[in-house]
Amino acid sequence: MKRLGYIRLLHQQAMTQSYAPAPLNFSTVLMFHDVMEYFFIVAVVHIGGEDIDLDMPFSKNVKKLRAPDGNRLSNIDVVRRVGDYRNGFKHGGSIPGADQVAEARRDVTLFLESNCPRLFGVELADISMLHIVPQEAVRGHLKTGRSAVDDGDIRAGMTEVAMAFDQLMLNWASGKYLPGSAFRTQRFDFSDDYHRSTRHIETFPTPSNSDVRSATRSLASSVEKAMKDFDEQLETVRHVLRLQIAGIDMAGYARFAMITPHISVSANGQRDAIDGDGQLHYTPENYDFCEMFVVNSALRLGQSDFALWMPQTYGDWSRARAEMEANDGRLPDNM
């Protein structure tokens, strides 16, 4: 199932890129062909194929494989057609046109959808990609969300997928910060509004004249509001910057953030999902998009994740030097 999850992921990535404008979609003929070939190899391993020589061309091997019902695979003419587009592009310099890209997209999807249940006993659309998410806590939220959606509870599913992304970013932010001035660093703190400081302006001394006092207070209130608006905009910019540094697809995130619940953090650190305007769009289709967004984000972050222990106090510095002296000049693995 994990290998099938990779196949479905690769197929969806090829599908997405195939809708890009030319020439960005030309290479999808290569991607679609590779997806079919990988699907075929997994099938050979799964059901067996004693007379299959994987060193032979894919277009010939596919004719030899028999499904468990004893018959050939369905729509095997697709392999030759997409293979011609692939070879022409890769070896002959023939640039695929929009019609060829669209045909490859349609044909490969038909090939996978018709043969997946015959070979593996599962529909292509029912293959779970959650097995390939490397972060255990994130995978747990996604599995719970998928179960809820399968039971018809879209709201619970949206809550879990929002919690999954929140957990993903919390995990990634751990052990990372941006160096600032000599006395300050900016942590990757994906926290909620609760942790923001509130600006308050006091006038001193307080004017004795009531009119002056009222005008002064009105001016201070206007300044406070302007600073609050500025802080909110600045926090949005900081949040976007953190996501960009992490490598999150911002166009996908904009849609994800609009339709998933907001994660609120209480004083004791408990995180809860709060419905917003996005609940108007709680649908199975939007859940599928959100799930795929988190899966793609988890894989992308999993490849570039790291955590470095850094001293925060003078005591940390002293402890680090002592540990390094006892460890041949290197920090021990537990730091």
Helices and strands as residue ranges (DSSP letters): H 2-18, H 28-47, H 58-64, H 77-90, H 98-120, G 124-126, G 130-132, H 136-150, H 154-173, E 177-179, E 185-187, G 193-195, H 210-246, H 250-259, E 262-265, E 271-274, G 277-281, H 284-304, H 314-325
